[in-house]
Amino acid sequence: MQALNLPAARGWRWLGAGYALFRRNPAILSLLLLTYWMLLALVGSLPFIGSLITYLAMPALSLVLMNACRVLDRGLAVTPQSLSTGIRPQAPVLVGLGGLYLCGTLLILGLASLVDGGDLFRLMFIGGDHGDLPADNPEFLLATQLALLLVVPLVMAFWFAPMLAAWHRQGAGKALFFSFFACLRNWRPFLTYSLSILLWSGLVPALAMGLLGMILGPGMAAAIVMVPLILVLAPSLVASFYVSYREVFVEGAPAFATTVGDEEGPEEGGGDGDHA
């Protein structure tokens, strides 16, 4: 498996490319994303084991979204078979990835607990009261900053891992390895990608909400801004996750196929660029 080394400017275009992919079938991507959120919320609400099941199932559920983006990118119809591509044969690996992500999250929160006495852990897993955690609590703020710093390599290791496991038949360790170093080699485009997300999901909505709030009131302004954020930006963001995979590992125009199924072999990266 080889990962291309892309210039920084490429990451700036990933969100726009995700929006273009979303426009191919807005209804299906929006519906799948809403279903994904609902399933995670329902399972997560189960007492005692809800959080565990959520983490274990998250790689497979997220892969359903990536399969939909992959099919739309190839100009094919989204079918139940295409949505499940790679999940059944690699189910143990995907569940293992979820378990490893849970262990990594617990380790990070455990280290943060050394700073704040476990406040962040309780907030994340037990549902602590936000009122008990004032914004000016220095220990809690320091623990949050520490957790955000430590979660970056964790996210890098898992960014491409479900796709590499399902579509390239890699084991958990190999998928995590290639995902981490692919992200590391492409830290520049990922940095500009992050800035693009911050612009369109943070600064632009805040500005629009402020301007509309002066005219329509804060409640109406929030409602008007949140609708496109949920129905357009969120699925476009999900599609941009796939775009980052396609450009890092499979640069160039996608290879069109007549079917997409578990019988597919591993794809090979191609196109111009430096290789890892």
MOHUBEL-V908066 format. One record per helix or strand of 2 or more residues. SS is the DSSP state (@ for helix, = for strand). FROM is the first residue (numbers start at 1). LEN is the number of residues. If there is no record, write none. Layout:
BEGIN
SS,FROM,LEN  SS,FROM,LEN
END
This chain:
BEGIN
=,4,2  @,8,15  @,26,19  @,50,24  @,80,4  @,91,26  @,119,8  @,130,3  @,138,22  @,161,7  @,172,14  @,187,30  @,218,32  =,274,2
END
